[in-house]
């Protein structure tokens, strides 16, 4: 996993886990960033699995499992062998 940029770390530090945030609320954390710069920061957080999209313009801080891993509470039933 890559080290996060200063703006990405600032946004992530202000987000509480499992809470929904509108993009406009998060953008207020980095007021000197352009709309394109904010999009890039959120993309950085999403790619590094620190946030997930919620709805059209919302975000939630929740670490995602990599696509190749099953959720921890999934039971093996022999079909995924």
N, C-alpha and C positions, 0 to 999 in steps of 0.2 A: 504494500500500500504506500502511496506517495505521501510526502509531507504536505500539509495543507497551506494554502496561501494565508496571508495575514487577514484578509477580508473573510475568507471561509472560516477560519478559526474564530473570528469575532462573532459571526452569525451563529456558529455551532455552540459557542460558549453561552449565548443568550437563549438558546432554545431548550425547553424542558422536554424530556422524553415523553413520547406518546401524546403530545399536545398538538392540535391543529393550528397552523399559522397561515394567514393570507400572505401572498407574496409582497403586498404593499407594506405590511407590518414588518416583514424581514428586511425589506429594502430600506426602511427607516434606520436600521442599524448601521448602514453604510451609505450615508446621504451624499457623499462625494463621488459615488460610483454611478456611471451611466447605466441606462437600462440594459444595454448589451453587456456591460461589465458585471452587472448583477446576475444576468442570465448565465454567464460563464462561471460565476462563483457557485451558483446553485447546481449547475451541471457538474462542477468539480466535486461538490458534496455528494451528489447522487451517484456519480461514477465510483467514488470511494466508499459507497454504501453507508453513508452517515445519515442520509435523509431519504424519504420516499415521497412521491407525489400523492396528493390527496385531492381528488376532484380536478377542476379545471385550472385553478390558480393557487392551490394550497400545498403546503408542505408539512411533513411531520418528521421529527427526529426519531428515527428507529433504525437500528442496525439491521440490514437485510441479510438473509442467508444467501451465499453464493448459489447460483442456479443449479449446480451439480450436487448440492447437499439437500438431504431431506430435513424437514423440521425435526427438532429434538424429540417432540412428543409423538412422532409417526411410528407406527409399529410395522415391523417387517412381516409380510404375509406370504413371502415366497415369490410374489409376482415380479419384484424388482431385482431378481438375481440374474 
